Amino acid sequence: MNPFLLKVSGAVARVTDSALGPHQTAVIRIGFSATWLLFLLREFPHRQELYGPDGPWDWDLADQLVGSNGAFTALLWSDGRGWFEALYLLAVVWSVLLLLGWRTRTMSVLFMVGVLSLQNRSVFMGDGGDNVLHLMAVYLVFTRCGQVWSLDARRARRADEARAREERPRDRTGPALWGVLGFLLLLATLAGRMDGDRFVPALLWAVWLAQALWWLVGRYARTPHPRGLLDVVANIVHNGALLVVMAEACLIYATAGWYKIQGSRWQDGTAVHYPLHLEYFSPWPALGDLLTASGTLVMLVTYGTVAVQVAFPFTLFNRRVKNVLLALMITEHAVIAVVLGLPFFSLAMIAADAVFLPTSFLRRLGNVSGRAHGWVRVRILRLLPPRTRADGVPVPVPRTGSPGEPVDHADRMDHADRMDHLDHVDREDREDREEQAGQGPTVPAPGKAPGTRP
């Protein structure tokens, strides 16, 4: 067979057989949900002025703008303060649940609704980081971002274990959530709240119907072929969305770099000097003065920023060079967060950069965080008073797992240790009862260990 056709067929099989980049999409999910959550919490005291009825961009002005551009925002469904407060708190809850990976497909849709509703309510309150978050919130809906590092992944493992024991796992939360959200979506559609731009309402209904089809096929299909077909479609959509995320990140850096090249201050190497001395971008004036004290350093940072941004899209074909530039860009955004006082813009860009992180690095990071989580959990449980079950048997403190042990199993006692522990507890309980009844403790027969059956 033609080698070219073999490569094409292999690429098609890879795209359709699996959802690529599970760790990268998980990092994107965690990064953007955490960025939006921290922003909402930081601006909670000022929420009324930013997006609520007390802001300079009042409800009537926002309604006129949305009426002209057709943008989606649920905040304009009512001008009441209670509706705004409820939706703001829901946006916080949805961010937390998406961060944890609970029902990631549903939470990604609700996360998108929260982001679009608040940002489209006051379009002049955002910056570059808000634009990135706005786009990525839509892209996340199309990804399977809960395959790893999520509560969904843990639930899937437990379901597989139940099937291995020839048990049929039941999911009551998913259908109930689907029914409630479908009812609310129907009410909003019938009330005419979806009469603006057709993209968001069509996306909401498409995801709702797709979830119904997925559940019906998984429950009633007699053969695995229908579910396999849906898996192929979901993988194609996921991989396409992942490609769009990567292209979006490359486009952001390419356009930023080429626009900088056209600026005279970037050409003479002094552009970095000016924002460091603007009052709005100087949370630490002394630090800005220190960084701009050397003209050579300012010139190197200015030219280096342009070179990295322009060159990054072309380095994707060389993994080592790409990783070096990726580390430089993440460091650059971390410096921007501190020096210029733009933490949420930097967090959004770092989350977008994470799509290019190597899988091996992310796996090592996951193993380290898993061991750290297990260590902290054990130390906390040992400080708490011991818990007992209903029959009075104390619950054993979990142990940390070995470096190669999965995180899900890091807090479990193995079967032999658990049986030895229960035998020891039963033996002590039996001896106490015998002593209280006036009998001495049972002496094991010769050759028998204490606590063993004759």
LUMROTOR-508365 format. One record per residue (C-alpha): residue in one letter; z, x, y. Coordinates in steps of 0.5 Angstrom, whole numbers, padded with zeros to 4 digits, always signed. Layout:
BEGIN
AZXY/...
END
This chain:
BEGIN
M+0000+0000+0000/N-0001+0002+0007/P+0005+0006+0010/F+0004+0003+0016/L+0005-0004+0013/L+0011-0002+0009/K+0014+0000+0015/V+0012-0007+0019/S+0015-0010+0013/G+0021-0006+0012/A+0023-0008+0020/V+0021-0015+0019/A+0026-0015+0013/R+0031-0012+0017/V+0031-0017+0022/T+0031-0023+0018/D+0036-0021+0013/S+0042-0019+0017/A+0045-0020+0024/L+0044-0013+0027/G+0050-0009+0031/P+0056-0013+0029/H+0060-0008+0032/Q+0056-0008+0039/T+0056-0015+0040/A+0064-0016+0038/V+0065-0011+0044/I+0061-0015+0048/R+0064-0021+0047/I+0071-0018+0048/G+0069-0014+0054/F+0066-0020+0058/S+0071-0025+0056/A+0077-0020+0058/T+0073-0018+0065/W+0073-0026+0066/L+0080-0027+0064/L+0083-0022+0068/F+0079-0024+0074/L+0081-0031+0073/L+0088-0029+0073/R+0088-0024+0079/E+0085-0029+0083/F+0089-0035+0081/P+0093-0035+0087/H+0087-0035+0091/R+0083-0040+0087/Q+0083-0046+0092/E+0080-0042+0097/L+0075-0038+0092/Y+0072-0044+0088/G+0077-0050+0090/P+0077-0055+0096/D+0080-0051+0101/G+0075-0046+0101/P+0070-0045+0107/W+0064-0047+0102/D+0067-0054+0101/W+0065-0059+0096/D+0059-0062+0101/L+0056-0056+0102/A+0056-0054+0095/D+0053-0061+0093/Q+0047-0060+0098/L+0046-0053+0095/V+0046-0055+0088/G+0042-0061+0089/S+0036-0056+0092/N+0036-0051+0086/G+0039-0055+0080/A+0044-0050+0078/F+0049-0053+0073/T+0057-0053+0075/A+0062-0058+0072/L+0066-0057+0078/L+0062-0062+0082/W+0063-0068+0078/S+0069-0069+0082/D+0072-0067+0088/G+0079-0068+0086/R+0084-0063+0086/G+0086-0065+0079/W+0079-0064+0076/F+0079-0057+0079/E+0085-0055+0077/A+0084-0057+0070/L+0077-0054+0069/Y+0080-0047+0072/L+0085-0047+0067/L+0080-0049+0061/A+0076-0043+0063/V+0082-0039+0062/V+0084-0042+0055/W+0076-0041+0053/S+0076-0034+0055/V+0082-0032+0051/L+0080-0036+0045/L+0073-0032+0046/L+0077-0026+0046/L+0080-0027+0040/G+0074-0029+0036/W+0076-0036+0035/R+0070-0041+0033/T+0066-0036+0037/R+0060-0040+0037/T+0063-0046+0040/M+0068-0042+0045/S+0061-0038+0047/V+0058-0044+0049/L+0065-0046+0053/F+0065-0040+0056/M+0058-0040+0059/V+0060-0047+0062/G+0066-0044+0065/V+0063-0038+0068/L+0057-0042+0071/S+0061-0048+0073/L+0066-0043+0078/Q+0060-0038+0080/N+0055-0044+0082/R+0060-0047+0085/S+0061-0042+0091/V+0055-0037+0090/F+0057-0033+0096/M+0063-0030+0093/G+0060-0026+0087/D+0058-0019+0087/G+0053-0015+0082/G+0059-0015+0077/D+0059-0023+0077/N+0051-0023+0076/V+0052-0019+0070/L+0057-0023+0067/H+0053-0029+0069/L+0047-0027+0065/M+0051-0024+0059/A+0055-0031+0059/V+0048-0034+0057/Y+0046-0029+0052/L+0053-0029+0048/V+0051-0036+0046/F+0045-0034+0042/T+0049-0028+0038/R+0053-0028+0032/C+0059-0024+0036/G+0064-0026+0031/Q+0062-0022+0025/V+0068-0017+0026/W+0074-0016+0030/S+0075-0024+0030/L+0079-0029+0028/D+0073-0032+0025/A+0072-0026+0021/R+0079-0026+0018/R+0078-0034+0016/A+0071-0032+0013/R+0074-0027+0009/R+0080-0032+0006/A+0074-0037+0005/D+0071-0032+0000/E+0077-0030-0003/A+0078-0037-0004/R+0071-0038-0007/A+0073-0032-0012/R+0079-0036-0015/E+0074-0042-0016/E+0077-0046-0010/R+0073-0050-0005/P+0076-0048+0002/R+0076-0054+0007/D+0075-0054+0014/R+0078-0059+0018/T+0078-0056+0025/G+0071-0055+0026/P+0068-0062+0025/A+0074-0065+0029/L+0072-0060+0035/W+0065-0061+0034/G+0066-0069+0034/V+0070-0069+0040/L+0066-0064+0044/G+0060-0068+0042/F+0063-0074+0045/L+0065-0071+0051/L+0057-0068+0052/L+0055-0075+0051/L+0059-0078+0056/A+0057-0073+0061/T+0050-0074+0059/L+0050-0082+0060/A+0054-0081+0067/G+0048-0077+0069/R+0052-0071+0070/M+0046-0067+0067/D+0041-0069+0071/G+0040-0062+0075/D+0037-0056+0071/R+0035-0058+0064/F+0036-0051+0061/V+0044-0052+0060/P+0044-0059+0058/A+0038-0057+0053/L+0042-0051+0050/L+0049-0055+0050/W+0045-0061+0045/A+0041-0056+0041/V+0048-0052+0039/W+0051-0058+0038/L+0046-0061+0033/A+0045-0054+0030/Q+0052-0054+0028/A+0052-0060+0025/L+0046-0058+0021/W+0050-0052+0019/W+0056-0056+0017/L+0052-0061+0013/V+0048-0056+0009/G+0054-0052+0007/R+0057-0058+0005/Y+0052-0062+0001/A+0046-0057-0001/R+0045-0056-0008/T+0042-0050-0008/P+0043-0044-0003/H+0036-0044-0001/P+0037-0048+0005/R+0043-0044+0008/G+0039-0038+0007/L+0034-0041+0011/L+0039-0042+0017/D+0042-0035+0016/V+0035-0032+0017/V+0034-0037+0023/A+0041-0035+0026/N+0039-0027+0025/I+0033-0028+0028/V+0036-0031+0034/H+0042-0026+0034/N+0037-0020+0034/G+0033-0023+0039/A+0039-0024+0044/L+0041-0017+0042/L+0035-0014+0044/V+0035-0018+0051/V+0042-0015+0052/M+0039-0008+0051/A+0033-0009+0056/E+0037-0013+0061/A+0042-0007+0061/C+0036-0002+0062/L+0033-0006+0067/I+0039-0006+0071/Y+0039+0002+0071/A+0032+0003+0072/T+0031-0002+0078/A+0038+0001+0081/G+0035+0008+0080/W+0028+0007+0083/Y+0031+0003+0089/K+0036+0009+0090/I+0030+0014+0090/Q+0027+0010+0096/G+0033+0011+0100/S+0033+0016+0105/R+0041+0018+0104/W+0040+0018+0097/Q+0034+0023+0098/D+0038+0028+0103/G+0044+0027+0098/T+0049+0024+0103/A+0049+0017+0100/V+0056+0017+0096/H+0059+0020+0103/Y+0059+0013+0106/P+0062+0008+0102/L+0068+0012+0101/H+0069+0012+0108/L+0068+0004+0109/E+0075+0000+0110/Y+0073-0005+0105/F+0071+0000+0099/S+0077+0005+0101/P+0083+0002+0097/W+0085+0010+0097/P+0083+0013+0103/A+0086+0020+0102/L+0082+0020+0095/G+0076+0018+0099/D+0077+0024+0104/L+0079+0029+0098/L+0072+0027+0094/T+0068+0028+0101/A+0071+0034+0103/S+0066+0038+0099/G+0059+0037+0101/T+0056+0040+0095/L+0060+0036+0091/V+0058+0030+0095/M+0050+0032+0094/L+0051+0033+0086/V+0054+0026+0085/T+0049+0023+0089/Y+0043+0026+0086/G+0047+0026+0079/T+0047+0018+0080/V+0040+0017+0081/A+0038+0022+0075/V+0042+0019+0070/Q+0040+0012+0072/V+0033+0013+0072/A+0033+0017+0066/F+0037+0013+0061/P+0032+0008+0059/F+0028+0014+0057/T+0033+0017+0053/L+0034+0011+0048/F+0029+0015+0043/N+0034+0021+0043/R+0041+0019+0040/R+0044+0025+0042/V+0042+0025+0049/K+0043+0018+0050/N+0050+0018+0048/V+0051+0024+0053/L+0048+0020+0059/L+0052+0014+0056/A+0059+0017+0057/L+0057+0020+0064/M+0055+0012+0066/I+0062+0010+0063/T+0066+0015+0067/E+0062+0014+0073/H+0064+0006+0073/A+0071+0008+0071/V+0071+0012+0077/I+0068+0007+0082/A+0073+0002+0079/V+0079+0007+0082/V+0076+0010+0088/L+0072+0004+0091/G+0076-0001+0088/L+0071-0005+0084/P+0075-0006+0077/F+0071-0012+0075/F+0064-0010+0077/S+0066-0003+0073/L+0069-0007+0067/A+0062-0012+0067/M+0058-0006+0067/I+0062-0002+0062/A+0062-0008+0057/A+0054-0008+0058/D+0054-0001+0056/A+0058-0002+0050/V+0051-0005+0047/F+0049+0002+0046/L+0055+0005+0043/P+0054+0008+0036/T+0057+0004+0030/S+0060+0010+0027/F+0064+0011+0034/L+0066+0004+0034/R+0068+0004+0027/R+0073+0009+0028/L+0075+0006+0034/G+0077+0000+0030/N+0080+0004+0024/V+0085+0007+0030/S+0086+0000+0033/G+0088-0003+0026/R+0093+0003+0024/A+0096+0002+0031/H+0097-0005+0031/G+0100-0005+0024/W+0105+0001+0026/V+0107-0003+0032/R+0108-0010+0028/V+0112-0007+0023/R+0117-0003+0028/I+0117-0010+0032/L+0119-0014+0025/R+0124-0009+0024/L+0128-0010+0030/L+0128-0017+0029/P+0133-0021+0025/P+0131-0022+0018/R+0128-0028+0016/T+0129-0032+0010/R+0125-0037+0006/A+0127-0044+0004/D+0130-0042-0003/G+0134-0036+0001/V+0130-0030-0001/P+0129-0026+0005/V+0122-0025+0007/P+0120-0017+0006/V+0118-0013+0012/P+0110-0011+0012/R+0108-0004+0011/T+0103-0001+0015/G+0096+0001+0011/S+0093+0007+0009/P+0088+0010+0014/G+0082+0007+0009/E+0085+0000+0008/P+0082-0006+0012/V+0086-0008+0018/D+0087-0015+0014/H+0091-0012+0008/A+0095-0007+0012/D+0101-0012+0013/R+0101-0014+0005/M+0105-0011+0000/D+0102-0010-0007/H+0103-0014-0013/A+0108-0009-0016/D+0112-0008-0010/R+0113-0016-0009/M+0115-0017-0016/D+0120-0011-0016/H+0123-0014-0010/L+0123-0021-0012/D+0126-0019-0019/H+0132-0015-0015/V+0133-0021-0011/D+0134-0025-0017/R+0138-0020-0021/E+0143-0020-0015/D+0143-0027-0014/R+0145-0028-0021/E+0150-0023-0021/D+0154-0026-0015/R+0154-0033-0019/E+0157-0030-0025/E+0162-0026-0021/Q+0164-0033-0017/A+0164-0037-0024/G+0169-0031-0027/Q+0164-0028-0031/G+0163-0020-0031/P+0155-0018-0029/T+0151-0019-0035/V+0150-0012-0038/P+0143-0010-0041/A+0142-0009-0048/P+0141-0002-0050/G+0134+0001-0048/K+0133-0005-0043/A+0133-0004-0036/P+0137-0008-0031/G+0134-0015-0029/T+0129-0015-0035/R+0128-0020-0040/P+0131-0019-0047/
END
